[in-house]
Amino acid sequence: MSTAPPAEFREYNFDGLVGPTHHYGGLSHGNPASMQNRSLVAHPRLAVRQGLAKMRCLFELGVGQALIPPCIARSSKCFAESDSPAAISR
């Protein structure tokens, strides 16, 4: 009996793009790289380019690739009337 997965299965790599407020430095206490970078200026555009380059490399190697867009905070203008804090408190 074979333990290999059936041919219809495929591995996918899920990568998220960083958003405009990207900065991981200092957020992981005890992680040497995080602690060393906590006072440095972040470069979100460079981080996006690096992430896309990694995704392209994996894609070219035949790994399935899925993209998760950055989380964009919703402003109060984005809420529907029924979702507004005032409507919820009524």
Biopython code that builds the backbone (N, CA, C, O; Angstrom):
import numpy as np
from Bio.PDB.StructureBuilder import StructureBuilder

atoms = [
    (1, "MET", "N", (0.833, -1.178, 0.000)),
    (1, "MET", "CA", (0.000, 0.000, 0.000)),
    (1, "MET", "C", (0.884, 1.250, 0.000)),
    (1, "MET", "O", (1.802, 1.362, 0.812)),
    (2, "SER", "N", (0.611, 2.173, -0.897)),
    (2, "SER", "CA", (1.424, 3.386, -1.039)),
    (2, "SER", "C", (1.008, 4.448, -0.025)),
    (2, "SER", "O", (-0.178, 4.619, 0.256)),
    (3, "THR", "N", (1.995, 5.161, 0.520)),
    (3, "THR", "CA", (1.696, 6.252, 1.449)),
    (3, "THR", "C", (1.765, 7.604, 0.761)),
    (3, "THR", "O", (1.529, 8.630, 1.398)),
    (4, "ALA", "N", (2.082, 7.627, -0.518)),
    (4, "ALA", "CA", (2.165, 8.885, -1.264)),
    (4, "ALA", "C", (0.753, 9.465, -1.444)),
    (4, "ALA", "O", (-0.197, 8.711, -1.652)),
    (5, "PRO", "N", (0.608, 10.800, -1.366)),
    (5, "PRO", "CA", (-0.720, 11.395, -1.551)),
    (5, "PRO", "C", (-1.197, 11.205, -2.986)),
    (5, "PRO", "O", (-0.385, 11.139, -3.910)),
    (6, "PRO", "N", (-2.502, 11.118, -3.174)),
    (6, "PRO", "CA", (-3.036, 11.003, -4.535)),
    (6, "PRO", "C", (-2.594, 12.182, -5.398)),
    (6, "PRO", "O", (-2.316, 13.264, -4.881)),
    (7, "ALA", "N", (-2.530, 11.977, -6.684)),
    (7, "ALA", "CA", (-2.034, 12.987, -7.620)),
    (7, "ALA", "C", (-2.860, 14.262, -7.608)),
    (7, "ALA", "O", (-2.352, 15.315, -7.994)),
    (8, "GLU", "N", (-4.125, 14.204, -7.175)),
    (8, "GLU", "CA", (-4.963, 15.406, -7.223)),
    (8, "GLU", "C", (-4.673, 16.379, -6.077)),
    (8, "GLU", "O", (-5.230, 17.477, -6.057)),
    (9, "PHE", "N", (-3.819, 16.007, -5.129)),
    (9, "PHE", "CA", (-3.449, 16.914, -4.052)),
    (9, "PHE", "C", (-2.275, 17.780, -4.491)),
    (9, "PHE", "O", (-1.378, 17.321, -5.199)),
    (10, "ARG", "N", (-2.294, 19.022, -4.067)),
    (10, "ARG", "CA", (-1.201, 19.934, -4.389)),
    (10, "ARG", "C", (-0.926, 20.824, -3.182)),
    (10, "ARG", "O", (-1.852, 21.276, -2.509)),
    (11, "GLU", "N", (0.326, 21.066, -2.921)),
    (11, "GLU", "CA", (0.708, 21.931, -1.814)),
    (11, "GLU", "C", (0.628, 23.390, -2.254)),
    (11, "GLU", "O", (1.009, 23.730, -3.374)),
    (12, "TYR", "N", (0.132, 24.242, -1.370)),
    (12, "TYR", "CA", (0.072, 25.676, -1.638)),
    (12, "TYR", "C", (0.771, 26.433, -0.525)),
    (12, "TYR", "O", (0.712, 26.046, 0.642)),
    (13, "ASN", "N", (1.415, 27.488, -0.894)),
    (13, "ASN", "CA", (2.056, 28.386, 0.050)),
    (13, "ASN", "C", (1.196, 29.643, 0.132)),
    (13, "ASN", "O", (0.947, 30.283, -0.890)),
    (14, "PHE", "N", (0.740, 30.005, 1.322)),
    (14, "PHE", "CA", (-0.057, 31.220, 1.522)),
    (14, "PHE", "C", (0.849, 32.301, 2.070)),
    (14, "PHE", "O", (1.460, 32.137, 3.126)),
    (15, "ASP", "N", (0.932, 33.403, 1.349)),
    (15, "ASP", "CA", (1.751, 34.535, 1.776)),
    (15, "ASP", "C", (0.891, 35.769, 1.873)),
    (15, "ASP", "O", (0.046, 36.021, 1.014)),
    (16, "GLY", "N", (1.105, 36.533, 2.917)),
    (16, "GLY", "CA", (0.400, 37.800, 3.077)),
    (16, "GLY", "C", (1.309, 38.952, 2.723)),
    (16, "GLY", "O", (2.483, 38.969, 3.091)),
    (17, "LEU", "N", (0.753, 39.927, 1.999)),
    (17, "LEU", "CA", (1.507, 41.157, 1.726)),
    (17, "LEU", "C", (1.418, 42.060, 2.939)),
    (17, "LEU", "O", (0.370, 42.154, 3.579)),
    (18, "VAL", "N", (2.503, 42.714, 3.249)),
    (18, "VAL", "CA", (2.490, 43.636, 4.374)),
    (18, "VAL", "C", (1.761, 44.903, 3.964)),
    (18, "VAL", "O", (1.711, 45.248, 2.784)),
    (19, "GLY", "N", (1.205, 45.581, 4.931)),
    (19, "GLY", "CA", (0.477, 46.819, 4.671)),
    (19, "GLY", "C", (1.348, 48.037, 4.884)),
    (19, "GLY", "O", (2.535, 47.910, 5.185)),
    (20, "PRO", "N", (0.767, 49.221, 4.729)),
    (20, "PRO", "CA", (1.538, 50.463, 4.836)),
    (20, "PRO", "C", (2.079, 50.745, 6.230)),
    (20, "PRO", "O", (2.965, 51.587, 6.375)),
    (21, "THR", "N", (1.580, 50.076, 7.253)),
    (21, "THR", "CA", (2.077, 50.304, 8.610)),
    (21, "THR", "C", (3.036, 49.202, 9.055)),
    (21, "THR", "O", (3.268, 49.034, 10.252)),
    (22, "HIS", "N", (3.593, 48.450, 8.107)),
    (22, "HIS", "CA", (4.478, 47.323, 8.396)),
    (22, "HIS", "C", (5.646, 47.702, 9.287)),
    (22, "HIS", "O", (6.378, 48.647, 8.993)),
    (23, "HIS", "N", (5.818, 46.973, 10.363)),
    (23, "HIS", "CA", (7.014, 47.061, 11.189)),
    (23, "HIS", "C", (6.962, 45.936, 12.203)),
    (23, "HIS", "O", (6.150, 45.965, 13.127)),
    (24, "TYR", "N", (7.830, 44.938, 12.035)),
    (24, "TYR", "CA", (7.850, 43.806, 12.952)),
    (24, "TYR", "C", (8.902, 43.947, 14.040)),
    (24, "TYR", "O", (8.914, 43.160, 14.986)),
    (25, "GLY", "N", (9.771, 44.918, 13.928)),
    (25, "GLY", "CA", (10.861, 45.057, 14.881)),
    (25, "GLY", "C", (10.383, 45.244, 16.306)),
    (25, "GLY", "O", (9.580, 46.135, 16.582)),
    (26, "GLY", "N", (10.871, 44.410, 17.214)),
    (26, "GLY", "CA", (10.554, 44.531, 18.629)),
    (26, "GLY", "C", (9.246, 43.903, 19.036)),
    (26, "GLY", "O", (8.902, 43.933, 20.217)),
    (27, "LEU", "N", (8.493, 43.329, 18.096)),
    (27, "LEU", "CA", (7.192, 42.771, 18.442)),
    (27, "LEU", "C", (7.275, 41.357, 18.988)),
    (27, "LEU", "O", (6.300, 40.850, 19.543)),
    (28, "SER", "N", (8.400, 40.726, 18.842)),
    (28, "SER", "CA", (8.550, 39.352, 19.313)),
    (28, "SER", "C", (9.654, 39.315, 20.363)),
    (28, "SER", "O", (10.819, 39.081, 20.044)),
    (29, "HIS", "N", (9.280, 39.548, 21.611)),
    (29, "HIS", "CA", (10.251, 39.611, 22.700)),
    (29, "HIS", "C", (11.023, 38.299, 22.784)),
    (29, "HIS", "O", (10.432, 37.220, 22.832)),
    (30, "GLY", "N", (12.329, 38.403, 22.801)),
    (30, "GLY", "CA", (13.183, 37.226, 22.874)),
    (30, "GLY", "C", (13.700, 36.772, 21.517)),
    (30, "GLY", "O", (14.658, 36.001, 21.454)),
    (31, "ASN", "N", (13.085, 37.237, 20.421)),
    (31, "ASN", "CA", (13.558, 36.896, 19.085)),
    (31, "ASN", "C", (14.702, 37.854, 18.763)),
    (31, "ASN", "O", (14.478, 39.060, 18.661)),
    (32, "PRO", "N", (15.929, 37.341, 18.599)),
    (32, "PRO", "CA", (17.081, 38.227, 18.395)),
    (32, "PRO", "C", (16.921, 39.205, 17.227)),
    (32, "PRO", "O", (17.245, 40.385, 17.364)),
    (33, "ALA", "N", (16.421, 38.724, 16.068)),
    (33, "ALA", "CA", (16.274, 39.615, 14.910)),
    (33, "ALA", "C", (15.255, 40.708, 15.206)),
    (33, "ALA", "O", (15.471, 41.868, 14.857)),
    (34, "SER", "N", (14.152, 40.347, 15.845)),
    (34, "SER", "CA", (13.122, 41.329, 16.168)),
    (34, "SER", "C", (13.667, 42.376, 17.145)),
    (34, "SER", "O", (13.452, 43.574, 16.961)),
    (35, "MET", "N", (14.355, 41.929, 18.160)),
    (35, "MET", "CA", (14.877, 42.851, 19.163)),
    (35, "MET", "C", (15.959, 43.765, 18.581)),
    (35, "MET", "O", (16.036, 44.933, 18.961)),
    (36, "GLN", "N", (16.788, 43.263, 17.676)),
    (36, "GLN", "CA", (17.840, 44.080, 17.064)),
    (36, "GLN", "C", (17.260, 45.152, 16.143)),
    (36, "GLN", "O", (17.871, 46.205, 15.961)),
    (37, "ASN", "N", (16.096, 44.894, 15.566)),
    (37, "ASN", "CA", (15.518, 45.818, 14.594)),
    (37, "ASN", "C", (14.454, 46.737, 15.173)),
    (37, "ASN", "O", (13.851, 47.509, 14.428)),
    (38, "ARG", "N", (14.206, 46.682, 16.465)),
    (38, "ARG", "CA", (13.086, 47.427, 17.041)),
    (38, "ARG", "C", (13.199, 48.938, 16.895)),
    (38, "ARG", "O", (12.174, 49.619, 16.872)),
    (39, "SER", "N", (14.398, 49.484, 16.797)),
    (39, "SER", "CA", (14.531, 50.937, 16.690)),
    (39, "SER", "C", (14.791, 51.406, 15.254)),
    (39, "SER", "O", (14.978, 52.600, 15.020)),
    (40, "LEU", "N", (14.803, 50.489, 14.308)),
    (40, "LEU", "CA", (15.066, 50.849, 12.916)),
    (40, "LEU", "C", (13.799, 51.325, 12.210)),
    (40, "LEU", "O", (12.686, 50.978, 12.606)),
    (41, "VAL", "N", (13.979, 52.108, 11.178)),
    (41, "VAL", "CA", (12.872, 52.589, 10.371)),
    (41, "VAL", "C", (12.414, 51.458, 9.459)),
    (41, "VAL", "O", (13.237, 50.779, 8.845)),
    (42, "ALA", "N", (11.106, 51.256, 9.369)),
    (42, "ALA", "CA", (10.557, 50.210, 8.505)),
    (42, "ALA", "C", (10.450, 50.722, 7.075)),
    (42, "ALA", "O", (10.324, 51.925, 6.845)),
    (43, "HIS", "N", (10.503, 49.812, 6.130)),
    (43, "HIS", "CA", (10.374, 50.135, 4.711)),
    (43, "HIS", "C", (9.308, 49.235, 4.096)),
    (43, "HIS", "O", (9.638, 48.226, 3.472)),
    (44, "PRO", "N", (8.016, 49.593, 4.266)),
    (44, "PRO", "CA", (6.932, 48.730, 3.807)),
    (44, "PRO", "C", (6.982, 48.399, 2.314)),
    (44, "PRO", "O", (6.701, 47.262, 1.934)),
    (45, "ARG", "N", (7.333, 49.363, 1.464)),
    (45, "ARG", "CA", (7.387, 49.079, 0.020)),
    (45, "ARG", "C", (8.468, 48.058, -0.310)),
    (45, "ARG", "O", (8.266, 47.177, -1.145)),
    (46, "LEU", "N", (9.604, 48.180, 0.343)),
    (46, "LEU", "CA", (10.674, 47.207, 0.147)),
    (46, "LEU", "C", (10.221, 45.833, 0.636)),
    (46, "LEU", "O", (10.503, 44.820, -0.004)),
    (47, "ALA", "N", (9.521, 45.800, 1.768)),
    (47, "ALA", "CA", (9.034, 44.527, 2.307)),
    (47, "ALA", "C", (8.052, 43.872, 1.338)),
    (47, "ALA", "O", (8.071, 42.652, 1.171)),
    (48, "VAL", "N", (7.195, 44.671, 0.696)),
    (48, "VAL", "CA", (6.262, 44.120, -0.290)),
    (48, "VAL", "C", (7.034, 43.537, -1.469)),
    (48, "VAL", "O", (6.733, 42.435, -1.926)),
    (49, "ARG", "N", (8.022, 44.268, -1.957)),
    (49, "ARG", "CA", (8.827, 43.776, -3.091)),
    (49, "ARG", "C", (9.549, 42.469, -2.741)),
    (49, "ARG", "O", (9.612, 41.550, -3.557)),
    (50, "GLN", "N", (10.086, 42.397, -1.530)),
    (50, "GLN", "CA", (10.764, 41.181, -1.098)),
    (50, "GLN", "C", (9.778, 40.012, -1.011)),
    (50, "GLN", "O", (10.093, 38.893, -1.416)),
    (51, "GLY", "N", (8.594, 40.280, -0.483)),
    (51, "GLY", "CA", (7.581, 39.232, -0.398)),
    (51, "GLY", "C", (7.151, 38.737, -1.769)),
    (51, "GLY", "O", (6.995, 37.533, -1.974)),
    (52, "LEU", "N", (6.958, 39.662, -2.713)),
    (52, "LEU", "CA", (6.578, 39.272, -4.072)),
    (52, "LEU", "C", (7.686, 38.479, -4.759)),
    (52, "LEU", "O", (7.410, 37.541, -5.507)),
    (53, "ALA", "N", (8.938, 38.856, -4.506)),
    (53, "ALA", "CA", (10.068, 38.112, -5.096)),
    (53, "ALA", "C", (10.101, 36.684, -4.562)),
    (53, "ALA", "O", (10.364, 35.747, -5.317)),
    (54, "LYS", "N", (9.840, 36.512, -3.282)),
    (54, "LYS", "CA", (9.795, 35.171, -2.692)),
    (54, "LYS", "C", (8.664, 34.362, -3.313)),
    (54, "LYS", "O", (8.844, 33.189, -3.642)),
    (55, "MET", "N", (7.484, 34.992, -3.476)),
    (55, "MET", "CA", (6.334, 34.302, -4.071)),
    (55, "MET", "C", (6.635, 33.867, -5.501)),
    (55, "MET", "O", (6.300, 32.753, -5.905)),
    (56, "ARG", "N", (7.267, 34.754, -6.260)),
    (56, "ARG", "CA", (7.610, 34.418, -7.647)),
    (56, "ARG", "C", (8.597, 33.256, -7.696)),
    (56, "ARG", "O", (8.459, 32.354, -8.523)),
    (57, "CYS", "N", (9.577, 33.277, -6.822)),
    (57, "CYS", "CA", (10.573, 32.199, -6.777)),
    (57, "CYS", "C", (9.900, 30.854, -6.499)),
    (57, "CYS", "O", (10.173, 29.870, -7.186)),
    (58, "LEU", "N", (9.029, 30.809, -5.503)),
    (58, "LEU", "CA", (8.332, 29.564, -5.180)),
    (58, "LEU", "C", (7.425, 29.129, -6.331)),
    (58, "LEU", "O", (7.344, 27.943, -6.649)),
    (59, "PHE", "N", (6.740, 30.098, -6.956)),
    (59, "PHE", "CA", (5.865, 29.795, -8.089)),
    (59, "PHE", "C", (6.677, 29.172, -9.230)),
    (59, "PHE", "O", (6.255, 28.190, -9.840)),
    (60, "GLU", "N", (7.838, 29.753, -9.507)),
    (60, "GLU", "CA", (8.692, 29.234, -10.577)),
    (60, "GLU", "C", (9.251, 27.849, -10.260)),
    (60, "GLU", "O", (9.629, 27.108, -11.168)),
    (61, "LEU", "N", (9.304, 27.500, -8.972)),
    (61, "LEU", "CA", (9.725, 26.164, -8.571)),
    (61, "LEU", "C", (8.574, 25.161, -8.624)),
    (61, "LEU", "O", (8.764, 23.969, -8.380)),
    (62, "GLY", "N", (7.380, 25.659, -8.947)),
    (62, "GLY", "CA", (6.223, 24.780, -9.074)),
    (62, "GLY", "C", (5.342, 24.688, -7.848)),
    (62, "GLY", "O", (4.404, 23.891, -7.817)),
    (63, "VAL", "N", (5.629, 25.490, -6.838)),
    (63, "VAL", "CA", (4.807, 25.484, -5.632)),
    (63, "VAL", "C", (3.576, 26.356, -5.881)),
    (63, "VAL", "O", (3.693, 27.486, -6.355)),
    (64, "GLY", "N", (2.410, 25.829, -5.560)),
    (64, "GLY", "CA", (1.189, 26.634, -5.684)),
    (64, "GLY", "C", (1.273, 27.832, -4.759)),
    (64, "GLY", "O", (1.753, 27.714, -3.632)),
    (65, "GLN", "N", (0.811, 28.984, -5.224)),
    (65, "GLN", "CA", (0.977, 30.216, -4.464)),
    (65, "GLN", "C", (-0.367, 30.903, -4.283)),
    (65, "GLN", "O", (-1.117, 31.072, -5.245)),
    (66, "ALA", "N", (-0.672, 31.297, -3.066)),
    (66, "ALA", "CA", (-1.890, 32.055, -2.772)),
    (66, "ALA", "C", (-1.488, 33.348, -2.076)),
    (66, "ALA", "O", (-0.572, 33.362, -1.254)),
    (67, "LEU", "N", (-2.170, 34.419, -2.405)),
    (67, "LEU", "CA", (-1.850, 35.748, -1.891)),
    (67, "LEU", "C", (-2.946, 36.218, -0.944)),
    (67, "LEU", "O", (-4.130, 36.167, -1.274)),
    (68, "ILE", "N", (-2.540, 36.675, 0.228)),
    (68, "ILE", "CA", (-3.459, 37.259, 1.196)),
    (68, "ILE", "C", (-3.174, 38.755, 1.206)),
    (68, "ILE", "O", (-2.065, 39.161, 1.553)),
    (69, "PRO", "N", (-4.154, 39.591, 0.833)),
    (69, "PRO", "CA", (-3.906, 41.036, 0.794)),
    (69, "PRO", "C", (-3.714, 41.601, 2.197)),
    (69, "PRO", "O", (-4.120, 40.982, 3.180)),
    (70, "PRO", "N", (-3.095, 42.780, 2.290)),
    (70, "PRO", "CA", (-2.895, 43.381, 3.613)),
    (70, "PRO", "C", (-4.229, 43.767, 4.240)),
    (70, "PRO", "O", (-5.205, 44.054, 3.547)),
    (71, "CYS", "N", (-4.244, 43.766, 5.547)),
    (71, "CYS", "CA", (-5.437, 44.173, 6.280)),
    (71, "CYS", "C", (-5.502, 45.696, 6.267)),
    (71, "CYS", "O", (-4.556, 46.372, 6.671)),
    (72, "ILE", "N", (-6.607, 46.216, 5.807)),
    (72, "ILE", "CA", (-6.805, 47.662, 5.787)),
    (72, "ILE", "C", (-7.844, 47.998, 6.851)),
    (72, "ILE", "O", (-8.963, 47.486, 6.816)),
    (73, "ALA", "N", (-7.476, 48.849, 7.785)),
    (73, "ALA", "CA", (-8.405, 49.237, 8.844)),
    (73, "ALA", "C", (-9.592, 49.984, 8.247)),
    (73, "ALA", "O", (-9.434, 50.862, 7.399)),
    (74, "ARG", "N", (-10.774, 49.617, 8.706)),
    (74, "ARG", "CA", (-11.979, 50.285, 8.201)),
    (74, "ARG", "C", (-12.170, 51.598, 8.950)),
    (74, "ARG", "O", (-12.077, 51.649, 10.176)),
    (75, "SER", "N", (-12.434, 52.637, 8.208)),
    (75, "SER", "CA", (-12.746, 53.913, 8.852)),
    (75, "SER", "C", (-14.235, 53.954, 9.129)),
    (75, "SER", "O", (-14.986, 53.114, 8.634)),
    (76, "SER", "N", (-14.659, 54.914, 9.905)),
    (76, "SER", "CA", (-16.080, 55.020, 10.230)),
    (76, "SER", "C", (-16.915, 55.272, 8.981)),
    (76, "SER", "O", (-18.104, 54.956, 8.971)),
    (77, "LYS", "N", (-16.318, 55.839, 7.916)),
    (77, "LYS", "CA", (-17.040, 56.085, 6.671)),
    (77, "LYS", "C", (-17.376, 54.788, 5.947)),
    (77, "LYS", "O", (-18.291, 54.754, 5.123)),
    (78, "CYS", "N", (-16.638, 53.714, 6.251)),
    (78, "CYS", "CA", (-16.834, 52.435, 5.570)),
    (78, "CYS", "C", (-17.978, 51.623, 6.163)),
    (78, "CYS", "O", (-18.462, 50.689, 5.523)),
    (79, "PHE", "N", (-18.421, 51.959, 7.373)),
    (79, "PHE", "CA", (-19.488, 51.199, 7.999)),
    (79, "PHE", "C", (-20.821, 51.497, 7.332)),
    (79, "PHE", "O", (-21.126, 52.647, 7.014)),
    (80, "ALA", "N", (-21.597, 50.469, 7.130)),
    (80, "ALA", "CA", (-22.968, 50.678, 6.671)),
    (80, "ALA", "C", (-23.747, 51.266, 7.839)),
    (80, "ALA", "O", (-23.327, 51.130, 8.988)),
    (81, "GLU", "N", (-24.854, 51.905, 7.570)),
    (81, "GLU", "CA", (-25.673, 52.509, 8.624)),
    (81, "GLU", "C", (-25.997, 51.484, 9.712)),
    (81, "GLU", "O", (-25.941, 51.801, 10.901)),
    (82, "SER", "N", (-26.331, 50.276, 9.316)),
    (82, "SER", "CA", (-26.710, 49.250, 10.291)),
    (82, "SER", "C", (-25.522, 48.753, 11.109)),
    (82, "SER", "O", (-25.703, 48.178, 12.182)),
    (83, "ASP", "N", (-24.298, 48.973, 10.603)),
    (83, "ASP", "CA", (-23.108, 48.538, 11.321)),
    (83, "ASP", "C", (-22.491, 49.627, 12.183)),
    (83, "ASP", "O", (-21.543, 49.374, 12.927)),
    (84, "SER", "N", (-23.021, 50.821, 12.085)),
    (84, "SER", "CA", (-22.399, 51.933, 12.817)),
    (84, "SER", "C", (-22.591, 51.738, 14.314)),
    (84, "SER", "O", (-23.587, 51.149, 14.735)),
    (85, "PRO", "N", (-21.655, 52.222, 15.124)),
    (85, "PRO", "CA", (-21.790, 52.095, 16.582)),
    (85, "PRO", "C", (-23.082, 52.702, 17.105)),
    (85, "PRO", "O", (-23.669, 52.183, 18.054)),
    (86, "ALA", "N", (-23.536, 53.804, 16.492)),
    (86, "ALA", "CA", (-24.780, 54.436, 16.939)),
    (86, "ALA", "C", (-25.970, 53.517, 16.663)),
    (86, "ALA", "O", (-26.873, 53.413, 17.493)),
    (87, "ALA", "N", (-25.982, 52.853, 15.511)),
    (87, "ALA", "CA", (-27.101, 51.972, 15.171)),
    (87, "ALA", "C", (-27.101, 50.735, 16.054)),
    (87, "ALA", "O", (-28.162, 50.219, 16.405)),
    (88, "ILE", "N", (-25.916, 50.259, 16.413)),
    (88, "ILE", "CA", (-25.825, 49.066, 17.258)),
    (88, "ILE", "C", (-26.318, 49.354, 18.662)),
    (88, "ILE", "O", (-26.930, 48.493, 19.295)),
    (89, "SER", "N", (-26.056, 50.568, 19.161)),
    (89, "SER", "CA", (-26.444, 50.893, 20.542)),
    (89, "SER", "C", (-27.926, 51.210, 20.696)),
    (89, "SER", "O", (-28.431, 51.313, 21.814)),
    (90, "ARG", "N", (-28.625, 51.365, 19.565)),
    (90, "ARG", "CA", (-30.066, 51.680, 19.647)),
    (90, "ARG", "C", (-30.896, 50.507, 20.038)),
    (90, "ARG", "O", (-32.117, 50.623, 20.146)),
]
sb = StructureBuilder()
sb.init_structure("model")
sb.init_model(0)
sb.init_chain("A")
sb.init_seg("    ")
for serial, (resi, resn, name, xyz) in enumerate(atoms, 1):
    if name == "N":
        sb.init_residue(resn, " ", resi, " ")
    sb.init_atom(name, np.array(xyz, "f"), 0.0, 1.0, " ", f" {name:<3s}", serial, name[0])
structure = sb.get_structure()
